[in-house]
């Protein structure tokens, strides 16, 4: 049995789907407040649903019973509910999950994180760092995944914009290399890590198929649209001022992530041979995004 925590999120649900396709027995941890439609989708995929809360240790003990592997994608960055915080949910909650997994005899804990060393300090990076440190202290085999920026987030409607409106934005000058990756490919890495001996007790940094700049991404969307886009560039100094002045944990985190993206200049980290597969490119993502929003197939 594989327990997926964060199972109703975009990444978690895709991990569940891929595990079930491989014939794995899967249990998804959901909250009482989780979207009923997403819970129904888990059941339709053949997953067992367990209702609990990462801030409730007793429910975590129940969720981990009979489990051999835990995959945690938990973060409140886009799904915060009353009582959630980076400290109590992302950090303390995940650490409590690790302890529950240890006590239940779980063999392997996979934690989806990111390379926080490339971003300014924020409540989110603090939480990720704390969880990783706890995992490395021992007591359970672990895999820590460090994917780069997700296409769906950083080239999606909330941070990049809707290209069909003709308006998009970039962070900083937009000329540094970014190894964008599809969320689906992150899910595939997580699934493959469940069965690879080389993934045990390792921090795995990986990239998308190519390093391109934000400006390159804009050009790919323009080619998919067949027309130019109006680009708003948010200066790095403005993002830095926003990050330094922020006192709200969410504002601090979002500002830090955007500042990190503005400063990022990173080529893809090569995949190990036993993890490697063909990943989606930004050009493919741009074409799919433009055509789907136009209602084309």
C-alpha positions as CSV (number, residue, x, y, z in Angstrom):
1,X,0.0,0.0,0.0
2,X,1.3,3.5,-0.9
3,X,-0.1,6.5,1.0
4,X,-0.3,9.7,-1.0
5,X,-0.6,12.8,1.2
6,X,-1.9,15.8,-0.7
7,X,-3.9,13.4,-2.8
8,X,-6.6,15.9,-3.9
9,X,-4.0,18.4,-5.2
10,X,-2.9,18.7,-8.8
11,X,0.3,16.8,-8.3
12,X,-1.0,14.4,-5.7
13,X,-3.9,13.3,-7.8
14,X,-1.7,12.8,-10.8
15,X,0.6,10.6,-8.7
16,X,-2.4,8.6,-7.6
17,X,-3.5,8.1,-11.1
18,X,-0.1,6.9,-12.3
19,X,0.4,4.6,-9.4
20,X,-3.0,3.0,-10.0
21,X,-2.1,2.6,-13.7
22,X,0.8,0.5,-12.5
23,X,-1.4,-1.7,-10.4
24,X,-0.3,-0.3,-7.1
25,X,-2.6,-0.3,-4.1
26,X,-3.0,3.4,-3.2
27,X,-4.5,5.2,-0.2
28,X,-5.2,8.9,-0.4
29,X,-5.3,11.1,2.7
30,X,-8.1,13.7,2.3
31,X,-9.5,16.3,4.7
32,X,-13.2,16.6,5.7
33,X,-13.1,19.9,3.8
34,X,-11.6,18.4,0.6
35,X,-13.5,19.0,-2.7
36,X,-16.1,16.1,-3.0
37,X,-15.5,16.0,-6.7
38,X,-11.8,15.4,-6.2
39,X,-12.5,12.7,-3.6
40,X,-14.8,11.0,-6.1
41,X,-12.1,11.1,-8.7
42,X,-9.7,9.3,-6.3
43,X,-12.3,6.6,-5.7
44,X,-12.9,6.3,-9.5
45,X,-9.2,5.8,-10.0
46,X,-9.4,2.8,-7.6
47,X,-7.7,4.5,-4.6
48,X,-8.8,4.0,-1.0
49,X,-9.7,7.2,0.7
50,X,-8.8,8.0,4.3
51,X,-10.1,11.1,6.0
52,X,-7.7,12.9,8.3
53,X,-5.6,15.9,8.8
54,X,-1.8,16.4,8.7
55,X,-2.2,18.4,11.9
56,X,-4.0,15.5,13.7
57,X,-1.4,12.9,14.7
58,X,-4.0,10.3,15.6
59,X,-5.4,10.4,12.0
60,X,-1.9,10.1,10.6
61,X,-1.4,6.9,12.6
62,X,-4.5,5.5,11.0
63,X,-3.6,6.6,7.6
64,X,-0.1,5.0,7.8
65,X,-1.3,1.6,9.0
66,X,-0.3,-1.2,6.6
67,X,1.6,1.3,4.4
68,X,5.0,0.5,2.8
69,X,5.6,3.9,1.1
70,X,4.5,7.4,1.9
71,X,4.6,10.1,-0.8
72,X,4.0,13.7,0.5
73,X,3.2,16.6,-1.8
74,X,1.8,18.7,1.1
75,X,2.0,22.5,0.9
76,X,-0.5,25.1,1.8
77,X,0.8,27.5,-0.8
78,X,-2.4,27.3,-2.9
79,X,-4.8,25.4,-0.7
80,X,-4.6,27.0,2.8
81,X,-7.6,26.5,5.0
82,X,-8.4,27.9,8.5
83,X,-5.8,26.8,11.0
84,X,-3.1,26.2,8.3
85,X,0.3,27.8,8.3
86,X,3.7,27.1,6.8
87,X,5.0,26.3,10.3
88,X,2.1,24.2,11.6
89,X,1.1,22.4,8.4
90,X,4.1,22.3,5.9
91,X,6.7,21.9,8.6
92,X,5.3,20.5,11.9
93,X,2.5,18.6,10.1
94,X,4.9,16.9,7.7
95,X,7.3,16.1,10.5
96,X,4.4,14.5,12.4
97,X,3.6,12.5,9.3
98,X,7.2,11.2,9.2
99,X,7.0,10.2,12.8
100,X,3.7,8.4,12.3
101,X,5.2,6.6,9.3
102,X,8.2,5.5,11.4
103,X,5.9,4.2,14.2
104,X,3.8,2.3,11.6
105,X,6.8,0.6,10.1
106,X,6.7,2.4,6.8
107,X,9.7,1.4,4.7
108,X,10.1,4.5,2.5
109,X,9.1,8.2,2.7
110,X,9.2,10.3,-0.5
111,X,9.0,14.1,0.0
112,X,8.4,16.4,-2.9
113,X,10.3,19.6,-2.1
114,X,12.3,22.0,-4.3
115,X,15.8,23.4,-4.4
116,X,15.2,26.1,-1.8
117,X,18.9,27.1,-1.8
118,X,18.1,29.0,-5.0
119,X,15.5,31.2,-3.4
120,X,15.5,33.8,-0.6
121,X,14.4,32.8,2.9
122,X,10.7,32.6,3.4
123,X,8.3,30.7,5.6
124,X,7.9,28.1,2.9
125,X,11.7,27.6,2.4
126,X,12.1,27.4,6.2
127,X,9.4,24.7,6.3
128,X,10.9,22.6,3.5
129,X,14.4,22.9,5.1
130,X,13.1,21.7,8.4
131,X,11.3,18.7,6.9
132,X,14.4,17.7,4.9
133,X,16.6,17.9,7.9
134,X,14.2,15.8,10.0
135,X,14.1,13.1,7.2
136,X,17.9,13.0,7.0
137,X,18.2,12.4,10.8
138,X,17.3,8.8,10.1
139,X,14.8,6.2,11.2
140,X,13.3,5.7,7.7
141,X,14.5,5.4,4.2
142,X,13.8,8.7,2.4
143,X,13.8,10.3,-1.1
144,X,13.8,14.1,-1.3
145,X,12.8,15.4,-4.8
146,X,14.0,18.8,-6.0
147,X,12.1,19.6,-9.2
148,X,12.5,23.0,-10.8
149,X,9.7,25.5,-11.7
150,X,6.5,23.9,-12.8
151,X,5.2,25.0,-16.3
152,X,1.6,24.9,-15.1
153,X,2.4,27.3,-12.3
154,X,5.0,29.7,-13.7
155,X,3.7,29.7,-17.3
156,X,0.1,29.4,-16.2
157,X,-2.7,32.0,-15.8
158,X,-1.9,33.1,-12.3
159,X,1.8,34.0,-12.6
160,X,2.4,34.3,-16.3
161,X,-1.1,35.2,-17.6
162,X,-3.5,34.1,-20.3
163,X,-1.7,34.5,-23.7
164,X,-5.0,34.6,-25.5
165,X,-5.6,38.0,-23.9
166,X,-2.4,39.3,-25.4
167,X,-1.0,40.2,-22.0
168,X,1.7,38.2,-20.0
169,X,4.3,39.1,-17.4
170,X,7.8,38.0,-16.5
171,X,10.0,38.5,-13.4
172,X,13.2,40.5,-13.7
173,X,14.8,40.8,-17.1
174,X,13.7,37.3,-18.1
175,X,17.0,36.3,-19.7
176,X,18.2,33.6,-17.2
177,X,17.9,30.0,-18.0
178,X,15.0,28.1,-16.4
179,X,14.6,24.3,-16.6
180,X,10.8,24.4,-16.6
181,X,9.2,21.0,-15.9
182,X,5.6,19.7,-16.4
183,X,3.8,18.7,-13.2
184,X,3.0,15.4,-14.9
185,X,6.7,14.7,-15.3
186,X,7.3,15.5,-11.6
187,X,4.6,12.9,-10.8
188,X,6.3,10.4,-13.0
189,X,9.6,10.9,-11.1
190,X,7.9,10.4,-7.8
191,X,6.2,7.2,-9.0
192,X,9.5,5.8,-10.4
193,X,11.3,6.6,-7.1
194,X,9.0,4.2,-5.2
195,X,10.7,1.2,-6.8
196,X,14.3,2.3,-7.5
197,X,17.0,1.3,-5.0
198,X,19.1,4.3,-6.2
199,X,16.5,6.7,-5.0
200,X,16.8,5.5,-1.4
201,X,18.4,7.9,1.1
202,X,19.0,10.5,-1.7
203,X,18.1,14.0,-2.6
204,X,17.4,14.0,-6.3
205,X,17.6,17.3,-8.1
206,X,16.3,17.2,-11.7
207,X,15.3,19.5,-14.4
208,X,13.0,19.7,-17.4
209,X,14.2,18.8,-20.8
210,X,15.9,22.1,-21.5
211,X,16.9,25.4,-20.0
212,X,15.1,28.3,-21.6
213,X,14.6,31.9,-20.5
214,X,11.3,33.5,-19.7
215,X,11.7,35.6,-22.8
216,X,12.2,32.4,-24.8
217,X,9.0,31.1,-23.3
218,X,7.1,34.3,-24.4
219,X,8.4,33.7,-27.9
220,X,7.1,30.1,-27.9
221,X,3.7,31.3,-26.8
222,X,3.8,34.0,-29.5
223,X,4.6,31.3,-32.2
224,X,1.7,29.1,-30.9
225,X,-0.7,32.1,-31.0
226,X,0.6,33.5,-34.3
227,X,0.8,37.0,-32.9
228,X,2.9,39.1,-30.6
229,X,2.3,39.5,-26.9
230,X,2.5,42.5,-24.7
231,X,5.0,41.7,-21.9
232,X,5.1,43.4,-18.5
233,X,8.4,42.9,-16.8
234,X,8.4,43.2,-13.0
235,X,11.8,44.6,-12.1
236,X,14.0,42.6,-9.7
237,X,14.5,45.5,-7.4
238,X,10.7,45.9,-7.0
239,X,10.4,42.2,-6.1
240,X,13.3,42.5,-3.6
241,X,11.6,45.5,-1.9
242,X,8.4,43.6,-1.8
243,X,10.1,40.5,-0.2
244,X,12.0,42.6,2.3
245,X,9.0,44.6,3.4
246,X,6.5,41.7,3.6
247,X,5.4,40.7,7.1
248,X,2.5,38.4,6.2
249,X,3.8,34.8,5.7
250,X,2.0,34.3,2.4
251,X,3.1,37.7,1.0
252,X,6.7,37.0,2.1
253,X,6.7,33.6,0.5
254,X,5.1,34.7,-2.8
255,X,7.5,37.6,-3.1
256,X,10.5,35.4,-2.3
257,X,9.5,32.8,-4.9
258,X,9.0,35.5,-7.6
259,X,12.4,37.1,-6.6
260,X,14.0,33.7,-6.9
261,X,12.5,33.2,-10.3
262,X,13.8,36.6,-11.5
263,X,17.3,35.6,-10.4
264,X,17.3,32.0,-11.6
265,X,19.8,31.1,-14.2
266,X,20.1,27.3,-14.2
267,X,20.6,24.6,-16.8
268,X,18.7,21.3,-16.4
269,X,20.2,18.8,-14.0
270,X,20.7,15.5,-15.9
271,X,18.5,12.7,-14.9
272,X,20.1,9.4,-13.7
273,X,19.7,6.7,-16.3
274,X,17.3,4.6,-14.2
275,X,15.0,7.7,-13.8
276,X,15.3,9.2,-17.2
277,X,12.4,9.5,-19.7
278,X,11.2,11.9,-22.4
279,X,9.7,15.0,-20.7
280,X,7.3,17.6,-22.1
281,X,8.9,20.7,-23.5
282,X,7.8,24.3,-23.0
283,X,6.9,24.5,-26.7
284,X,4.6,21.6,-26.4
285,X,3.1,23.1,-23.3
286,X,2.6,26.5,-25.1
287,X,0.9,24.8,-28.0
288,X,-1.4,22.8,-25.8
289,X,-2.3,25.8,-23.6
290,X,-3.1,28.0,-26.6
291,X,-5.2,25.4,-28.4
292,X,-7.1,24.2,-25.3
293,X,-8.1,27.8,-24.3
294,X,-9.3,28.4,-27.8
295,X,-11.4,25.2,-27.6
296,X,-9.3,23.4,-30.2
297,X,-8.3,19.8,-30.0
